[in-house]
Amino acid sequence: MNNVISFVRGSQIRPINESDRICYVIQPFIQEVLDRFIESHNLGTAIEQAATKHEEVAKKFFDINYSNVEESFSLKQEFLFPQENPLLALHYSNTLFPSFLGKSGTKIIKDESILPDIHNLLYLCAQSNLSYDQICQQISEPTIELLDKLIKCSIVKEREHQKSSVPPETPGVFRLQHAGLLYRTKTTGILVDPHLHSNYGIPQLKSDISRAQLEGSVDGILISHPHYDHWHYPTLMMFAPETPIFVPKVPRATIMCEDMEARLKSLGFTNVIAVDWYAEPIAIGDIEIHVLPFYGEQPLVPEFARPIHPDLRNWGNTYLLRTEYYTSWFLIDAGQEPMKSMFEVAEYVKEKIGTVDLLLSNFQPLSYNSIGTNLSGWGIDIVANLLSNPQIFSVTNKEEGEYVALLGPKGVAKVCAIVGAKACLPYAHSWAEIGQPGVNDEQLIAQVEAELKNLGASTQVIPWKIGDGYAVKNGEVRDLAILEGALS
């Protein structure tokens, strides 16, 4: 099959919603607060000085009682709890081309009713099995104009058909970029936190995982939480509208956690699943999915252990998958917060489900009190998270490890010991070339192994690389091994 439309290497799509726009507007003010705090070591003084310099932004967006600056400082309620959060634009570019060649553009969303049409376009292109004419026959005139712009900017182009590279009938788990995973049995595939052709990818990667490689291998998608390195609308729009997608249940939409179910429905998805923690498991094909709590990675530290409003939370799920070949629990960026931890959930898993064959987790010991004071190195969503607990600005520059919100090596080992995990695999350690480990994998694996030894746990830590699989050997149930370069 020749001359089909497909996404190309280097293409990236970035969505911008109304909450993002607000965060971009106020980010210079927040950066000023942090810069001034470094000088004065007094948060109240830093806020006052920044408000003087950014007077218009401070007055429009923030509540500040100058008789009690530190405790009163807060984003105004209408911005903390937006009634609407429309998708404003989709920016697209190809990072393999220098900027002067103009391989970029922006689709302004004036009316969200067009979003299902754009979803359909991205899905048709993503399959890599339809020609330009075949796609044009299935989309509207305005969407054809967008397709032509995507071709002009080298986001998609006509090329030879790309076959799926997922090994057929091979049960196991495959490591995609960053937090992306693909779980497979012989008949069913579940995709986790996918980022494909995403603005979070590293520019000019020599090799990457494309959407076309996964065609025919995905029967459902699991989203863990709303941080943008896990929650990317354009990637999801590359899959069929009827695809089952699990998302966290969000009691109230906030600037730090939008209503993900409502967002996906606005994009045209018709099978969105948002259930309570510990609900009855739901089956997709022959994979049984348990929705479990996500504690940790909140903008909280012991000194400031509660947000300014109880509804301000980074809502998330961890998921446990049971198949006839393996049981696997992946923890993403979960860990501990001042009032709760994943150790409690591990005890539940031990009691109600039993031994876990594969446990996957971010191994890094990250915390909001060690992110530093330079916001330029973080996604725009970090601004929204900090604003849920602005007093934390005074403790973001402490030494690493003073308070660890993710599990870190010690926590990962403890969870493995509780659930009797047979194997533990690292992931969510950023982007890398295909065939390379994640960032700091080697050091973090050694630290987890040391902690497991201290606990007397028998869990084996399995090193693997981007594009590798950890799959059953010769069809043997619960006997898995590394499948190198499975998705290369």
The 8 nearest C-alpha neighbors of each residue, nearest first, counted from 0:
[[1, 160, 159, 2, 3, 128, 161, 129],
 [2, 0, 159, 3, 160, 158, 157, 130],
 [3, 1, 158, 157, 159, 130, 4, 0],
 [2, 4, 130, 129, 157, 158, 128, 1],
 [5, 3, 157, 156, 124, 130, 127, 129],
 [6, 4, 127, 155, 124, 156, 125, 7],
 [7, 5, 155, 154, 125, 156, 124, 10],
 [8, 6, 155, 10, 154, 5, 9, 156],
 [7, 9, 10, 6, 207, 209, 196, 206],
 [10, 8, 93, 94, 95, 203, 7, 11],
 [11, 9, 93, 154, 196, 8, 92, 7],
 [10, 12, 197, 196, 198, 92, 91, 93],
 [11, 13, 91, 197, 198, 90, 196, 233],
 [12, 14, 90, 198, 89, 91, 197, 11],
 [15, 13, 89, 88, 90, 16, 12, 232],
 [16, 14, 88, 87, 19, 86, 89, 13],
 [17, 15, 86, 87, 19, 18, 85, 84],
 [16, 18, 20, 84, 19, 85, 21, 87],
 [17, 19, 21, 20, 16, 254, 84, 22],
 [20, 18, 22, 16, 17, 21, 15, 23],
 [19, 21, 17, 23, 18, 22, 24, 16],
 [22, 20, 24, 18, 19, 23, 25, 17],
 [21, 23, 19, 25, 24, 20, 26, 18],
 [22, 24, 20, 26, 21, 25, 19, 379],
 [25, 23, 21, 22, 26, 20, 27, 56],
 [24, 26, 22, 28, 27, 23, 21, 29],
 [25, 27, 29, 23, 28, 22, 24, 30],
 [28, 26, 30, 29, 25, 31, 24, 23],
 [27, 29, 31, 25, 26, 30, 53, 49],
 [30, 28, 32, 26, 31, 27, 25, 33],
 [31, 29, 27, 33, 32, 28, 26, 34],
 [30, 32, 34, 28, 29, 33, 49, 35],
 [33, 31, 29, 45, 35, 46, 49, 30],
 [32, 34, 36, 30, 31, 35, 372, 29],
 [35, 33, 31, 37, 36, 32, 30, 38],
 [36, 34, 45, 38, 32, 37, 33, 31],
 [35, 37, 40, 45, 33, 39, 38, 34],
 [36, 38, 34, 35, 40, 39, 33, 372],
 [37, 39, 35, 36, 40, 34, 45, 41],
 [38, 40, 36, 41, 37, 35, 45, 44],
 [41, 39, 36, 37, 38, 42, 393, 35],
 [40, 42, 39, 44, 43, 36, 45, 393],
 [43, 41, 45, 44, 36, 393, 46, 69],
 [44, 42, 69, 46, 68, 45, 41, 47],
 [43, 45, 47, 41, 42, 46, 48, 39],
 [44, 46, 35, 42, 36, 32, 48, 43],
 [47, 45, 49, 43, 32, 44, 48, 50],
 [48, 46, 50, 44, 49, 45, 51, 43],
 [47, 49, 51, 45, 50, 46, 44, 52],
 [50, 48, 46, 52, 51, 32, 31, 47],
 [51, 49, 53, 47, 54, 57, 52, 48],
 [50, 52, 54, 48, 49, 53, 47, 57],
 [51, 53, 49, 50, 54, 48, 28, 31],
 [54, 52, 50, 51, 56, 55, 49, 28],
 [53, 55, 50, 51, 57, 56, 52, 58],
 [54, 56, 58, 57, 53, 59, 50, 60],
 [55, 57, 59, 58, 54, 53, 60, 25],
 [58, 56, 54, 61, 50, 55, 60, 59],
 [59, 57, 55, 56, 60, 61, 54, 62],
 [60, 58, 56, 57, 55, 61, 75, 54],
 [59, 61, 57, 75, 58, 74, 56, 62],
 [62, 60, 74, 75, 57, 73, 58, 59],
 [61, 63, 73, 72, 75, 74, 64, 71],
 [64, 62, 72, 71, 68, 65, 61, 73],
 [65, 63, 68, 66, 67, 71, 62, 72],
 [64, 66, 68, 67, 63, 47, 71, 43],
 [65, 67, 64, 68, 63, 71, 69, 70],
 [68, 66, 65, 64, 69, 70, 71, 63],
 [67, 69, 65, 43, 71, 64, 70, 72],
 [70, 68, 43, 72, 71, 67, 42, 390],
 [69, 71, 68, 72, 67, 390, 73, 64],
 [70, 72, 68, 63, 64, 69, 67, 73],
 [73, 71, 63, 69, 62, 68, 70, 61],
 [74, 72, 62, 61, 75, 71, 389, 63],
 [73, 75, 61, 60, 62, 79, 76, 78],
 [76, 74, 61, 78, 77, 62, 60, 73],
 [75, 77, 79, 78, 80, 74, 81, 73],
 [76, 78, 80, 81, 75, 79, 82, 74],
 [79, 77, 81, 76, 80, 75, 74, 254],
 [80, 78, 76, 254, 253, 77, 81, 74],
 [79, 81, 253, 78, 77, 76, 254, 252],
 [82, 80, 78, 83, 77, 79, 253, 84],
 [81, 83, 80, 84, 77, 252, 78, 253],
 [84, 82, 81, 85, 17, 80, 252, 18],
 [83, 85, 17, 18, 16, 81, 86, 82],
 [86, 84, 16, 17, 87, 83, 111, 18],
 [85, 87, 16, 88, 15, 17, 84, 108],
 [88, 86, 108, 16, 15, 85, 107, 17],
 [87, 89, 107, 108, 15, 106, 14, 86],
 [88, 90, 14, 106, 13, 105, 15, 91],
 [89, 91, 105, 13, 12, 104, 14, 106],
 [92, 90, 12, 103, 104, 11, 105, 13],
 [93, 91, 103, 11, 102, 10, 94, 104],
 [94, 92, 10, 9, 95, 102, 11, 96],
 [93, 95, 9, 96, 202, 203, 92, 10],
 [94, 96, 9, 203, 93, 97, 202, 8],
 [95, 97, 94, 93, 98, 102, 100, 99],
 [98, 96, 99, 100, 95, 94, 101, 102],
 [97, 99, 100, 101, 96, 102, 103, 94],
 [100, 98, 101, 97, 102, 96, 103, 94],
 [101, 99, 98, 102, 97, 96, 103, 152],
 [102, 100, 99, 103, 98, 152, 97, 104],
 [101, 103, 152, 92, 100, 93, 153, 96],
 [104, 102, 92, 91, 101, 152, 93, 105],
 [103, 105, 91, 90, 92, 106, 102, 152],
 [106, 104, 90, 89, 107, 91, 88, 103],
 [105, 107, 89, 88, 108, 90, 104, 145],
 [108, 106, 88, 109, 105, 87, 89, 90],
 [107, 109, 87, 88, 110, 111, 106, 86],
 [110, 108, 107, 111, 87, 88, 113, 112],
 [109, 111, 112, 108, 113, 114, 87, 107],
 [112, 110, 113, 114, 108, 109, 86, 85],
 [111, 113, 110, 114, 115, 265, 116, 266],
 [114, 112, 111, 116, 115, 110, 117, 108],
 [113, 115, 117, 266, 116, 111, 112, 118],
 [116, 114, 267, 118, 266, 117, 113, 119],
 [117, 115, 119, 114, 113, 118, 120, 142],
 [116, 118, 120, 114, 119, 115, 121, 113],
 [119, 117, 115, 236, 121, 116, 120, 114],
 [118, 120, 116, 122, 117, 121, 123, 115],
 [121, 119, 117, 123, 122, 118, 124, 116],
 [120, 122, 237, 124, 118, 123, 119, 125],
 [121, 123, 237, 125, 119, 238, 120, 124],
 [124, 122, 120, 125, 121, 126, 119, 134],
 [125, 123, 121, 5, 122, 4, 126, 127],
 [126, 124, 122, 127, 123, 237, 5, 121],
 [125, 127, 128, 124, 123, 211, 214, 122],
 [128, 126, 5, 125, 4, 211, 160, 3],
 [127, 129, 126, 3, 160, 130, 4, 0],
 [130, 128, 3, 133, 127, 4, 134, 131],
 [129, 131, 3, 133, 132, 4, 2, 134],
 [130, 132, 134, 133, 4, 135, 129, 3],
 [133, 131, 135, 130, 134, 136, 129, 137],
 [132, 134, 130, 136, 131, 135, 129, 137],
 [135, 133, 131, 137, 136, 132, 130, 129],
 [134, 136, 132, 137, 138, 133, 143, 131],
 [135, 137, 133, 134, 138, 132, 139, 131],
 [138, 136, 134, 135, 133, 139, 120, 119],
 [139, 137, 135, 136, 142, 143, 134, 120],
 [138, 140, 142, 141, 143, 137, 116, 135],
 [139, 141, 143, 142, 144, 138, 135, 145],
 [142, 140, 144, 143, 139, 145, 138, 146],
 [141, 143, 145, 139, 144, 140, 138, 146],
 [144, 142, 146, 140, 145, 141, 135, 147],
 [145, 143, 147, 141, 142, 146, 148, 140],
 [144, 146, 142, 148, 143, 147, 149, 141],
 [147, 145, 143, 149, 148, 144, 142, 150],
 [146, 148, 150, 144, 145, 149, 151, 143],
 [147, 149, 151, 145, 150, 146, 152, 144],
 [150, 148, 146, 154, 152, 147, 151, 155],
 [149, 151, 153, 155, 147, 156, 148, 152],
 [150, 152, 148, 149, 153, 147, 102, 154],
 [151, 153, 102, 149, 150, 103, 154, 148],
 [154, 152, 150, 155, 151, 149, 93, 156],
 [153, 155, 10, 149, 152, 6, 150, 7],
 [156, 154, 6, 150, 5, 153, 7, 149],
 [155, 157, 4, 150, 5, 158, 153, 6],
 [158, 156, 4, 2, 3, 5, 159, 155],
 [157, 159, 2, 3, 156, 4, 160, 1],
 [160, 158, 1, 2, 3, 161, 0, 157],
 [159, 161, 0, 1, 127, 3, 128, 162],
 [162, 160, 211, 159, 127, 163, 212, 128],
 [161, 163, 164, 212, 160, 211, 214, 127],
 [162, 164, 212, 213, 214, 165, 211, 161],
 [163, 165, 212, 486, 166, 162, 213, 487],
 [164, 166, 163, 486, 167, 213, 485, 212],
 [165, 167, 169, 164, 168, 485, 486, 163],
 [168, 166, 169, 165, 185, 164, 216, 170],
 [169, 167, 185, 170, 166, 186, 184, 183],
 [168, 170, 167, 185, 166, 184, 171, 470],
 [171, 169, 184, 183, 185, 470, 471, 168],
 [172, 170, 470, 183, 469, 182, 471, 169],
 [171, 173, 182, 469, 181, 468, 183, 470],
 [174, 172, 468, 181, 180, 467, 469, 182],
 [173, 175, 180, 466, 465, 467, 468, 179],
 [176, 174, 179, 180, 466, 465, 173, 177],
 [175, 177, 430, 179, 178, 465, 174, 429],
 [178, 176, 429, 427, 430, 428, 179, 426],
 [179, 177, 427, 192, 426, 176, 180, 229],
 [180, 178, 193, 175, 192, 191, 176, 177],
 [181, 179, 191, 174, 175, 173, 190, 182],
 [180, 182, 190, 173, 172, 189, 191, 183],
 [183, 181, 172, 189, 188, 171, 173, 190],
 [184, 182, 188, 170, 171, 187, 172, 181],
 [183, 185, 170, 187, 186, 169, 171, 188],
 [186, 184, 168, 170, 169, 187, 183, 167],
 [185, 187, 184, 168, 188, 183, 284, 285],
 [188, 186, 184, 183, 284, 218, 185, 285],
 [189, 187, 183, 217, 218, 216, 182, 190],
 [188, 190, 219, 182, 220, 217, 181, 218],
 [191, 189, 181, 220, 180, 217, 221, 219],
 [190, 192, 221, 180, 179, 193, 220, 222],
 [193, 191, 229, 179, 222, 178, 221, 230],
 [194, 192, 179, 191, 195, 234, 190, 229],
 [195, 193, 197, 234, 231, 179, 196, 192],
 [194, 196, 197, 234, 210, 209, 193, 208],
 [197, 195, 11, 10, 12, 194, 209, 198],
 [196, 198, 11, 195, 199, 12, 200, 194],
 [197, 199, 11, 13, 200, 12, 196, 201],
 [200, 198, 197, 201, 228, 194, 11, 430],
 [201, 199, 198, 197, 202, 430, 196, 11],
 [200, 202, 204, 430, 203, 199, 431, 198],
 [203, 201, 94, 204, 200, 9, 95, 198],
 [204, 202, 95, 94, 205, 9, 201, 8],
 [203, 205, 206, 202, 201, 432, 207, 9],
 [206, 204, 203, 432, 207, 433, 8, 9],
 [207, 205, 204, 433, 432, 208, 8, 487],
 [206, 208, 433, 209, 204, 432, 205, 8],
 [207, 209, 210, 212, 175, 195, 206, 176],
 [210, 208, 211, 212, 195, 207, 196, 213],
 [209, 211, 212, 213, 125, 195, 214, 208],
 [212, 210, 214, 209, 213, 126, 127, 125],
 [211, 213, 163, 164, 210, 209, 214, 162],
 [214, 212, 211, 216, 163, 210, 215, 165],
 [215, 213, 211, 216, 163, 212, 126, 210],
 [214, 216, 217, 213, 163, 218, 126, 188],
 [215, 217, 213, 188, 214, 218, 165, 187],
 [218, 216, 188, 189, 219, 215, 190, 213],
 [219, 217, 188, 189, 187, 242, 216, 220],
 [218, 220, 243, 189, 242, 217, 244, 190],
 [219, 221, 190, 244, 189, 191, 245, 243],
 [220, 222, 245, 191, 244, 190, 192, 223],
 [223, 221, 192, 246, 245, 224, 191, 220],
 [222, 224, 316, 315, 317, 221, 192, 246],
 [225, 223, 315, 226, 222, 314, 316, 247],
 [226, 224, 230, 256, 227, 229, 313, 223],
 [227, 225, 228, 229, 224, 230, 380, 313],
 [226, 228, 230, 229, 225, 231, 380, 378],
 [227, 229, 226, 230, 199, 231, 194, 178],
 [230, 228, 192, 227, 226, 231, 225, 178],
 [229, 231, 227, 225, 228, 226, 192, 232],
 [232, 230, 234, 233, 227, 194, 229, 235],
 [231, 233, 235, 234, 236, 230, 14, 263],
 [234, 232, 236, 235, 231, 12, 237, 14],
 [235, 233, 237, 236, 195, 232, 231, 194],
 [234, 236, 232, 237, 233, 238, 231, 193],
 [237, 235, 118, 233, 238, 234, 121, 122],
 [236, 238, 122, 121, 235, 234, 125, 233],
 [239, 237, 122, 236, 235, 240, 242, 125],
 [238, 240, 242, 241, 122, 237, 236, 119],
 [241, 239, 268, 242, 269, 267, 238, 270],
 [240, 242, 269, 239, 270, 268, 243, 238],
 [243, 241, 239, 240, 219, 244, 270, 218],
 [244, 242, 219, 270, 271, 241, 220, 245],
 [243, 245, 220, 271, 221, 219, 272, 242],
 [246, 244, 272, 221, 273, 222, 271, 220],
 [245, 247, 222, 273, 272, 248, 244, 221],
 [248, 246, 315, 273, 316, 249, 314, 224],
 [247, 249, 273, 274, 250, 246, 275, 314],
 [248, 250, 251, 258, 247, 314, 252, 259],
 [251, 249, 248, 252, 310, 258, 314, 247],
 [252, 250, 249, 253, 310, 258, 80, 257],
 [251, 253, 257, 258, 256, 80, 249, 250],
 [254, 252, 80, 256, 255, 257, 79, 81],
 [253, 255, 79, 256, 383, 18, 80, 257],
 [254, 256, 383, 384, 253, 313, 257, 380],
 [257, 255, 253, 254, 313, 252, 225, 258],
 [256, 258, 252, 253, 259, 254, 255, 225],
 [259, 257, 252, 261, 260, 249, 262, 256],
 [258, 260, 262, 261, 257, 263, 246, 247],
 [259, 261, 263, 262, 258, 271, 264, 246],
 [262, 260, 264, 259, 258, 263, 265, 257],
 [263, 261, 259, 265, 260, 264, 258, 266],
 [264, 262, 266, 265, 260, 261, 268, 259],
 [263, 265, 268, 267, 261, 266, 262, 260],
 [264, 266, 262, 263, 267, 261, 114, 268],
 [267, 265, 115, 263, 114, 264, 268, 118],
 [266, 268, 115, 264, 265, 240, 269, 263],
 [269, 267, 240, 264, 263, 266, 270, 241],
 [268, 270, 241, 240, 271, 267, 264, 242],
 [271, 269, 243, 241, 268, 242, 272, 244],
 [272, 270, 244, 243, 245, 269, 260, 273],
 [271, 273, 245, 244, 246, 274, 270, 243],
 [274, 272, 248, 246, 247, 245, 271, 260],
 [275, 273, 248, 272, 278, 276, 247, 290],
 [274, 276, 278, 277, 248, 273, 290, 247],
 [275, 277, 291, 290, 278, 292, 274, 316],
 [276, 278, 291, 290, 275, 279, 289, 292],
 [279, 277, 276, 275, 280, 290, 274, 289],
 [278, 280, 277, 281, 289, 290, 288, 276],
 [281, 279, 289, 288, 287, 278, 282, 290],
 [280, 282, 288, 287, 279, 283, 289, 286],
 [283, 281, 287, 286, 288, 284, 285, 280],
 [284, 282, 286, 285, 287, 281, 219, 218],
 [283, 285, 286, 187, 282, 186, 218, 287],
 [284, 286, 283, 287, 322, 187, 282, 186],
 [287, 285, 322, 283, 282, 284, 321, 288],
 [286, 288, 282, 321, 320, 281, 280, 322],
 [289, 287, 320, 281, 280, 319, 282, 286],
 [288, 290, 280, 319, 318, 291, 320, 287],
 [291, 289, 318, 276, 277, 317, 316, 288],
 [290, 292, 276, 317, 277, 318, 316, 289],
 [293, 291, 316, 276, 317, 294, 344, 290],
 [292, 294, 316, 315, 317, 333, 295, 291],
 [295, 293, 333, 340, 335, 334, 341, 292],
 [294, 296, 335, 334, 336, 333, 404, 297],
 [297, 295, 404, 405, 333, 332, 298, 334],
 [296, 298, 299, 295, 313, 336, 312, 404],
 [299, 297, 367, 385, 384, 388, 296, 300],
 [298, 300, 304, 297, 303, 305, 336, 301],
 [299, 301, 304, 303, 302, 337, 402, 298],
 [300, 302, 304, 303, 337, 299, 402, 336],
 [303, 301, 300, 304, 299, 391, 394, 305],
 [304, 302, 300, 301, 305, 299, 391, 390],
 [303, 305, 301, 299, 300, 302, 337, 306],
 [306, 304, 303, 299, 307, 388, 309, 308],
 [307, 305, 388, 308, 387, 309, 311, 304],
 [306, 308, 388, 387, 305, 309, 311, 73],
 [307, 309, 306, 310, 311, 387, 305, 388],
 [310, 308, 311, 306, 307, 305, 312, 387],
 [311, 309, 308, 312, 251, 253, 250, 306],
 [312, 310, 309, 308, 387, 306, 253, 255],
 [313, 311, 314, 310, 256, 297, 255, 309],
 [312, 314, 256, 297, 315, 255, 225, 224],
 [315, 313, 312, 224, 247, 249, 256, 316],
 [314, 316, 224, 293, 247, 223, 313, 317],
 [317, 315, 293, 223, 292, 247, 291, 290],
 [316, 318, 291, 293, 330, 292, 223, 329],
 [319, 317, 290, 289, 291, 328, 329, 316],
 [318, 320, 328, 289, 327, 288, 329, 321],
 [321, 319, 288, 327, 287, 326, 328, 289],
 [322, 320, 326, 287, 286, 325, 327, 288],
 [323, 321, 286, 324, 325, 326, 287, 285],
 [322, 324, 325, 321, 476, 326, 285, 477],
 [325, 323, 476, 322, 477, 170, 326, 184],
 [326, 324, 477, 322, 356, 323, 321, 327],
 [325, 327, 321, 356, 355, 320, 322, 357],
 [326, 328, 357, 320, 319, 358, 356, 355],
 [329, 327, 319, 358, 318, 320, 359, 357],
 [330, 328, 359, 358, 360, 331, 318, 317],
 [329, 331, 360, 317, 333, 332, 359, 328],
 [330, 332, 360, 361, 333, 329, 427, 178],
 [333, 331, 361, 405, 330, 296, 334, 360],
 [334, 332, 295, 294, 405, 330, 293, 331],
 [335, 333, 405, 406, 295, 341, 404, 294],
 [334, 336, 340, 295, 404, 294, 339, 405],
 [335, 337, 295, 339, 338, 404, 340, 294],
 [336, 338, 301, 304, 339, 300, 335, 299],
 [337, 339, 336, 340, 335, 304, 294, 305],
 [340, 338, 336, 335, 337, 294, 341, 343],
 [339, 341, 335, 342, 294, 334, 343, 336],
 [342, 340, 344, 343, 334, 294, 345, 335],
 [341, 343, 345, 340, 344, 414, 346, 413],
 [344, 342, 346, 341, 345, 340, 347, 339],
 [345, 343, 341, 347, 346, 342, 348, 292],
 [346, 344, 342, 348, 347, 343, 414, 418],
 [345, 347, 349, 343, 344, 348, 350, 342],
 [348, 346, 344, 350, 345, 349, 351, 343],
 [349, 347, 345, 352, 351, 346, 350, 353],
 [348, 350, 353, 418, 346, 347, 352, 351],
 [349, 351, 347, 348, 352, 353, 346, 345],
 [352, 350, 348, 347, 349, 353, 346, 354],
 [353, 351, 348, 349, 350, 354, 347, 355],
 [352, 354, 349, 350, 351, 348, 355, 418],
 [353, 355, 419, 418, 420, 349, 356, 352],
 [354, 356, 420, 326, 357, 327, 418, 419],
 [357, 355, 421, 326, 420, 327, 325, 422],
 [358, 356, 327, 422, 355, 423, 420, 421],
 [357, 359, 423, 328, 327, 329, 422, 420],
 [360, 358, 329, 424, 423, 425, 330, 328],
 [361, 359, 330, 331, 425, 329, 362, 426],
 [360, 362, 426, 427, 331, 332, 363, 425],
 [363, 361, 407, 408, 360, 425, 443, 364],
 [362, 364, 407, 361, 365, 408, 443, 405],
 [365, 407, 363, 405, 403, 406, 400, 362],
 [366, 364, 405, 403, 363, 404, 367, 407],
 [367, 365, 404, 403, 368, 369, 402, 405],
 [366, 368, 369, 370, 298, 395, 299, 365],
 [369, 367, 395, 394, 366, 397, 370, 396],
 [368, 370, 397, 395, 396, 399, 367, 371],
 [371, 369, 367, 395, 368, 396, 366, 372],
 [372, 370, 396, 395, 369, 373, 368, 397],
 [371, 373, 33, 396, 374, 395, 370, 34],
 [374, 372, 375, 371, 376, 30, 33, 370],
 [373, 375, 376, 377, 372, 30, 382, 371],
 [376, 374, 377, 373, 378, 379, 30, 372],
 [377, 375, 374, 373, 378, 379, 370, 371],
 [376, 378, 374, 375, 381, 379, 380, 373],
 [379, 377, 380, 381, 376, 227, 375, 382],
 [378, 380, 381, 382, 377, 22, 19, 23],
 [379, 381, 383, 382, 378, 384, 226, 227],
 [382, 380, 384, 379, 383, 378, 385, 377],
 [383, 381, 385, 380, 384, 379, 22, 386],
 [384, 382, 255, 386, 380, 381, 385, 254],
 [383, 385, 381, 255, 386, 382, 387, 298],
 [386, 384, 382, 387, 383, 388, 389, 298],
 [387, 385, 389, 383, 388, 384, 382, 74],
 [386, 388, 385, 384, 306, 311, 389, 307],
 [387, 389, 306, 386, 390, 307, 385, 391],
 [390, 388, 386, 391, 385, 392, 387, 73],
 [391, 389, 392, 388, 393, 69, 303, 70],
 [390, 392, 389, 393, 394, 388, 395, 303],
 [393, 391, 390, 394, 395, 389, 33, 385],
 [392, 394, 391, 42, 395, 390, 36, 396],
 [393, 395, 368, 391, 392, 396, 397, 369],
 [396, 394, 368, 369, 371, 392, 370, 397],
 [397, 395, 371, 369, 394, 368, 372, 370],
 [398, 396, 369, 368, 395, 394, 399, 401],
 [397, 399, 369, 401, 400, 396, 368, 371],
 [400, 398, 369, 401, 397, 365, 366, 402],
 [399, 401, 402, 403, 398, 364, 365, 366],
 [402, 400, 399, 398, 403, 397, 368, 369],
 [401, 403, 400, 366, 404, 300, 368, 399],
 [402, 404, 366, 400, 405, 365, 364, 401],
 [403, 405, 366, 335, 296, 295, 334, 336],
 [406, 404, 334, 333, 365, 407, 403, 364],
 [405, 407, 334, 410, 411, 364, 404, 408],
 [406, 408, 364, 363, 362, 410, 409, 405],
 [409, 407, 447, 411, 362, 410, 446, 412],
 [408, 410, 412, 411, 407, 450, 413, 447],
 [411, 409, 406, 413, 412, 407, 408, 414],
 [412, 410, 408, 414, 413, 406, 409, 407],
 [413, 411, 415, 451, 409, 410, 414, 450],
 [412, 414, 410, 416, 415, 411, 417, 409],
 [413, 415, 417, 411, 416, 412, 345, 342],
 [416, 414, 420, 412, 413, 418, 417, 419],
 [415, 417, 413, 419, 414, 456, 418, 412],
 [416, 418, 414, 415, 419, 413, 345, 346],
 [419, 417, 349, 420, 415, 354, 416, 355],
 [418, 420, 416, 354, 417, 415, 421, 355],
 [421, 419, 355, 415, 356, 418, 422, 458],
 [420, 422, 458, 356, 459, 357, 419, 355],
 [423, 421, 459, 357, 458, 420, 460, 356],
 [422, 424, 358, 460, 359, 357, 461, 459],
 [423, 425, 359, 461, 460, 358, 462, 426],
 [426, 424, 360, 361, 359, 362, 423, 440],
 [425, 427, 361, 428, 360, 178, 177, 424],
 [428, 426, 178, 177, 361, 429, 331, 425],
 [427, 429, 437, 438, 426, 177, 361, 430],
 [430, 428, 177, 427, 437, 438, 431, 176],
 [431, 429, 177, 176, 200, 201, 437, 428],
 [432, 430, 437, 435, 433, 429, 465, 436],
 [433, 431, 435, 206, 434, 204, 207, 205],
 [432, 434, 465, 435, 466, 206, 207, 431],
 [433, 435, 465, 464, 432, 466, 484, 436],
 [434, 436, 464, 432, 433, 465, 431, 437],
 [437, 435, 464, 465, 440, 463, 438, 434],
 [436, 438, 428, 440, 431, 429, 439, 430],
 [437, 439, 428, 440, 429, 436, 431, 430],
 [440, 438, 441, 442, 443, 437, 428, 436],
 [441, 439, 443, 437, 438, 442, 444, 436],
 [440, 442, 444, 439, 443, 445, 462, 436],
 [443, 441, 445, 444, 439, 440, 446, 447],
 [442, 444, 446, 440, 445, 441, 439, 362],
 [445, 443, 447, 441, 446, 442, 440, 448],
 [446, 444, 448, 442, 443, 447, 449, 441],
 [445, 447, 443, 449, 444, 448, 408, 450],
 [448, 446, 408, 450, 444, 449, 445, 412],
 [449, 447, 451, 445, 446, 450, 444, 452],
 [450, 448, 452, 446, 447, 451, 445, 453],
 [449, 451, 453, 447, 452, 448, 409, 412],
 [452, 450, 448, 454, 412, 456, 453, 449],
 [451, 453, 455, 449, 450, 454, 456, 448],
 [452, 454, 450, 451, 455, 449, 456, 448],
 [455, 453, 451, 452, 456, 450, 416, 413],
 [454, 456, 452, 453, 451, 457, 416, 450],
 [457, 455, 451, 454, 416, 458, 452, 415],
 [456, 458, 459, 455, 421, 451, 419, 416],
 [459, 457, 421, 422, 420, 456, 460, 423],
 [458, 460, 422, 423, 421, 461, 457, 448],
 [461, 459, 423, 422, 424, 458, 462, 448],
 [460, 462, 424, 423, 459, 463, 422, 425],
 [463, 461, 460, 424, 464, 425, 444, 440],
 [464, 462, 467, 461, 436, 465, 481, 424],
 [463, 465, 436, 435, 434, 467, 466, 437],
 [464, 466, 433, 434, 174, 467, 175, 435],
 [465, 467, 486, 484, 174, 433, 175, 485],
 [468, 466, 483, 484, 485, 464, 465, 174],
 [467, 469, 173, 482, 172, 481, 485, 470],
 [470, 468, 481, 480, 172, 171, 482, 479],
 [469, 471, 171, 479, 480, 170, 468, 172],
 [470, 472, 479, 478, 474, 170, 475, 171],
 [473, 471, 474, 479, 475, 478, 480, 470],
 [472, 474, 475, 471, 478, 476, 479, 169],
 [475, 473, 472, 471, 476, 169, 170, 478],
 [474, 476, 473, 478, 472, 471, 477, 324],
 [475, 477, 324, 478, 474, 471, 323, 325],
 [478, 476, 324, 325, 479, 475, 471, 356],
 [479, 477, 471, 476, 475, 472, 480, 470],
 [480, 478, 471, 470, 472, 477, 469, 481],
 [481, 479, 469, 470, 471, 482, 472, 478],
 [480, 482, 469, 468, 483, 470, 467, 479],
 [481, 483, 468, 467, 469, 485, 480, 470],
 [484, 482, 467, 485, 481, 468, 466, 464],
 [483, 485, 467, 487, 466, 486, 434, 482],
 [484, 486, 467, 483, 468, 482, 487, 466],
 [487, 485, 466, 164, 484, 165, 467, 208],
 [486, 484, 485, 466, 433, 164, 434, 208]]
